[in-house]
Amino acid sequence: LLRGRKVAILPDNDEKGGQHGAMVAASLMRCGCKVRIVPVRIGKDASDWIAAGATWESIQASIQTAEDCEPGGGQDDEPESEERPAVTTIADEMRAAIERECTGSAALTPKGLADLDRAIEGGFAFGEIVLVAARPSHGKSAVGLQFIHHWTQLGIPCAFCSEEMTNEMVGVRALQFATARSRSTWARCREEINSDIATFVEDRASAFVIRKTCDVDAMLTLAAGLVNSQGVRCVVVDYAQQLAEHGKRQYEGVTEVSKKLAAFARRENVILVALCQLSRAIESRDDFVPRNSDLKESGQLEQDADVILHLVWPWMLDNSKPKEKYVVFVGKNRNRGIMSRVVTLNFEAARQRVVAEPAKSKPSYVPEFDQFNDEGIPND
């Protein structure tokens, strides 16, 4: 969107604002932009400056007198990786591990789907990169947004980086999740829908949307800014293969994207969920069971991932299958065990959400217990 444009950045008037402004400038220059950083003359930020009487003409004059940023100098460099050569002992690492367990710093973040959490021994850990892979139209964006809805409900600020959907599409998907009202009624139920929105966002942490960046560097720069300024702890990228730099072979581009996403998750200590495309190979199998090798364009994605979840909506591949059935296959769980390779759920397409499979649908269901209520007391 901004490739080749002239851009003026007005960063917050403090050290952190200056650093973030320099990072954004460096990223934009890699996209071919001419960038100028304009200092705020009065107050903490541009809004203070405007409130103090700055006009468009005076701001424009400041932009005209600012100098063009030069690429490759000092603050424009890539952030240094935190992983540096070091020597410790195994005993030290064991003590550090039990310290993290006892202080709660190793606690896992659940996804709001109990069966899936149990399958991977509890959830995701901060610093991990998670691949959520599926064929097109199999609900991977819906699942990514559902993770965000659950995490913000827990008070965790999140970011959704969309390289595919428009703002309108993101808004519609989120609204389908937030309200039980049919989309066909939205236009004539505006007040009720706004009330549903207010109820949904109340007491939730913020969820930010980053859209249509030039490349993975630009996206990660904006995400890092939200980590530093807004406390974002979980980032969902939709989807990884689209971030590959134009002009490179797709394999090489996706390999580079994968490495940068994994490094970002570790450096910023965030959960990074990368949505990915699966190849058509799954469609030729009778059982529709995906493999990690089905990840398109690069084996680096499989190598870098800490967790791999494959999503399959069988009805999309065979219309004779139940429309509500939805299956998650656990392909990898590097840092914990895999308690179950297959998790069966239900997909509510109209609400763009995945829910637990009804108890009566499970193989372990015993109908004789229907006569008892949830407390184990016989029903009258």
N, C-alpha and C positions, 0 to 999 in steps of 0.2 A: 504493500500500500504506500509506503513512504520511500521506496527505492528511488534514488536519484533526486529527491526533493531537498529543498533548503529548510532546515529545522532550527528553531530557537528553543533552548531549554532554560527555564527559570527555576533553578533548584532552590530548596529551602536554605535559608541563610544561617546554616550551621555546618559543622564538620561532616556529619553524616550525610546531610543534604548535598554538600559538595562532592563527596565520594560517590554517591549514587548518581548525581548528574554526570560525573566523568565516566562512570560505567555505561550509562545509557548512550552518551555521546560516542564512546568507542564502538558500541554495538551498531549504532546507526551509520557510522562511517564505514563499517564493513559492508553495509548494504548500499554504499555509493552515495550516501547523503552528505551534504555540506552542512556542518553543524556549528552553531555559535552558542556558548554558554553566557547567559546574561545575568549579572548579579542583581539581586533584589536590593533596591536602594533603601527601603524603609521597612522595618518589621521583620517577622520570622519568615514569611513566605509571600508569594505574589498576591494573595488575597489581602494581606495586611497592607501591602504597597498600594493596592487599588483603593482600599478603605481610607487610606491616608490622603487620597486625592490624585493618584496617578491616573492619567488618561491614556486612551489607546495611542494618541499621538506621542506622548512622552515615552511610553513603553517601546513604541516603534523606533523612536530616536535612539533609545538605548540599544536596541537590536542592531541598528545601522552602525553604531560606533563600536560594537563588540567585535573581537577578532575571530576569524575562523579557527576552529580547533585543528590541531595538527595530529595526524595519526601516528601511533607507535611510540608515544612518549609517556613515561612515568605511569600516571593513573590509568592510562588507556590500556595498559597491559592486562592480560588475563589474570584473574585472581590466582594466587599461588595455592597449590594443593596442600592440604593439611597433612597428607601422608608423606612424611620425610623419613630418611633412613634413621633407624634407631635400634638400640640393643637393649633388651630387657631379659628377664628370666621367666621360665614357665611358672615358677612359684609366684612371682609378682602378678602374672596375668591371671592365675587362679584366684588370688586374693582380690584382684580388681573385679573379677567376674562375680564373686559372692557379694562384694560391696554393692555392685549395681543391682543385684537381686534383692538385697536387704533394704536398700534405699528407694527402690521402686523405679530407678532410672532405666531398668531393663524391661519395664512393663510393656505389654503388647497392646495395640490399639484395635479393638474389635470393629467389625464392619456392619454390625446390625443384623446379620444373618447367622443365627446360632449354629445351625448345622455346618455351615461353611467355616465358621470360626473353629469349631471342634475339629474339622478335617485337617486344619493346619496348626493345631495346638494353640489356639488362642487369638490369632490375628496377625497384624503386621507390626514390625518394629521400626522406630525412627532410624533413618539412615539406610533403609532398604529400598531397592528398586523392584517394583512389582509389575509384571507384564500381565495384562488382561487381553487375551487374544480371541478373535472370532472372525468368521466370514462377514461380509457386508450384510447389514440389516438383521444381525443376530443379537442386537441389544447391548453392544459393548459401551456405547455412549450413555445409555440409560443406566447401566450398572456403575459406570464411573461417576455419574451425577448422583446416584443413590449413595455411594460411599461418602460423597461430599455432604449430602443432606444429613446423613447420620453423624458424621464427624462434627459438623457445625452445631448439631443438637447437643453434642458433648462439650461444646465450648471451644472447639479447635478451629481457628481460622484456616481457610482453605483457598486454593486458587485452581480454576479450571482453564486450561490453555487449549483453545479450540482452533485448529488449523482447517477445519472442514465446515462446521456449522456457522450460519450467520447469527447475529445477535437475536433476531426474531426466533430462530429455531431453538436456541438455548433457552430463551424465555418461555416458549411454548412447552418444551420438554419439562422444565422445572415446574411450570404451572399445572401440567397434567399430574405431576407427582403430588403437588400441594393441595389440590382441590378434588373432591369426589364428584363435582359437577361435570356433566358431559360437555365436551368442547362445543357441541352444536348449540348449547344454551348460553355460552359465554357472552355473546353480544347483547342479550336481553337481561342478563343478570350481573351487570357491571358492579353494582354496589355490593352484592353478595360475594362476588369474586374478590373484590378489593378487601373485603372483610376476611376472607379465607387467606389471602396473602398476608395481611397484618398478623393473623393468628399464627401462620406458619413461621414467619421470620422473628416473631417475638421470642426473646431470650436465646436466640441462636447467635453464634459467632458469625462474622462476615464471611461471605464467599465471593471472591473476586473472579472476574472473567478477563482473560488475556486473549485477544483475537488477532489472527492474520499478521503475525510477525514475519520478518523476512527469512529468518533461519533459526536454527537451534540456539545460536549465541544470543540473538536478540530476545528470544523468548526467555531464556534462562536469566538474562540480565534483568528483565522486568520482574521475573519471579523472585530473584534475589532481593530486589528492592522491596517487594511485599514481605519477604521473610524478615528483613531488617526493620521496616517501618510499621508493619501491621501484625507482626508475629505469626505469619502463615507457617503452618507446620506440615501441611499435606498438600501436594500438588498433583493434579491429574492432567495428563497430556493426551489430547485427542487429535491425531494419533501419531505415533512415532515415525512411521515411514514417510509421512508428509513433510517432516522437518529436514529431510535430506537436501543438501545444498544443490541448487540447480547448476548444471554444467559438469557435475561429477557423475561417474558411473553409479547407478543406484546402489549396488552392493557396497561400494566404498563409502557412499554418502550415509547409508544406514548404519554401517559399522562405526563411523565417526559420531553419529548422533547417539548411538547406544553408549559409547564410552563417555560422552559428555553428560548424558543423563545420569549415569551411574556415579560419576565423579561429583556431580551437583548434589545428589542425594546424600552422599557421605559427607561432603564438605559442609553443607548447610544443616545436616542432621534432620532431614525431613523424610516423610514417606512420599516417594515419587511413584505414582501409578501411571504407567505408559500403556495406552491402548494400542493394539497392534492388529494388523491384518493377517489372517491365515490364508494359505494357498488353497487352490481348488481340490487338492488331493483328498481332503476329507469327504468331498461329495461323491467320490467313486467307491467309498467303503460302505459295505452293507450296514455296519453298526454305527457309522458316523463318529467313530472315536478318533479324536485328533492326537497328533504327536508333536513333540517339541520341534521336530525337524520340519513341521508344516509352517513355521514362522517365515514370512516372506522376506526375501532379499538379503538376509544376513544371519549367519550363525552367531555373530557377536551378541545379538539380543539374548539368545538362550544362555550364552556364557556369562554375560554381565548380570542377568536377573537373579535376585534372591528368591523370588516366588514367581511361579508361572501358573496362571489360571486360564484354562480354555473354556469358552462359552459356546454352547450349542443349543439352538432352538430347533428341535427335530422337525417341527411342523413346517419350517421354511424349506427343508430339504425333501420332505415327504408329507403332502397334505393329508394323508390318511392317519398321521400321528395326532395325538391329542394336542389341540392348539395351545393349551395352557402349560404343557410340560416343558421344563427348562432344565438343562443339565450343565453342571460345572465339573470339569475334569482338572484335578490337581496334577500339574506336570512337573513341578519342582517346589521344594521348600528347603532351601539350602541350610538354614540355621536352626530348624526344628524338624520334628518328625512329620510324616504324612499319616494321619490316623484313618483317612478314607480317601481313596483315589477318585471316587465319583460321588457327587452330591446332587440329588434331585430336588428341584425347587419348582415353583409355579411362576409364570410370567404373565402379569396383567398388562397387556399392551396398551389399553386405553388409559391406564395410570402411569405407564412408563416405569414400572417398578417390578422387582422380583420379590416374592414372598415365600415363606416356608410352605412346604408341601403339606396338605391337610393330613392329619394323623391317620384317617381312615384309608389313605392311599399308600401308606407305608407297609412293607412286608411284615414288619413286627407288630402290626395292629391286631389286637385281640378284641373282637366284638363283645365278648362276654362281660367286659368291664364297662360297657356303655351304661349299665344300670347304676353306676356310681358317679357322683359329681367330682369336681376337682379336689375336694377335701377328702375323698374316699368314703363319703356317706351315701348310702343307697338312696336313689331317687324314689319319691313316692309314686 
